[in-house]
Amino acid sequence: MNISIEYCMEWNYEPRALSLRDALKEEFPSSIFKMIKSGGGVFEVEINGHLNIFSKRRTGRFPETYEVIKTIRDAITERRIG
């Protein structure tokens, strides 16, 4: 599974992004992680280049780690991702 986290450098979201990546590495150790430096206040989590797991643009807030893990687990269970 490929997990990408796109985060805003202008607003210093990097520590939050790295913390989320580390937690996801513990839960999904065989995953490949891609960290995407961006701007404009973004914080987006995506699986396999197409399945949006979390979008700060859409929700207006940051994700809780537990909800990202749950969303990924649900997607695996529903066979939306491998």
C-alpha positions, 0 to 999 in steps of 0.5 A: 500500500502506498500512503501519501501525505501532502502538507503545507510548509508555509504553515509548518504542518511538517511536524504534524505530517511526520507524526502521522506518518510515524503512527501509520508506519507502526500500524501498516509497516509494509506500506510505502510512504511519500511525503509531499511538501506543498503550500496553501494550508493543505493537509491531505492523506491519500492511498495508492494515488487515488483513494482520498483518506482525509482532506483538510480542504474538505473538512476544514480541520486536521485529522486525528490519527485514530480516524486515519487508521480507522478509515484505512482499516475500513478501506482494507476490509471493504477491499477498496485497497490492498 
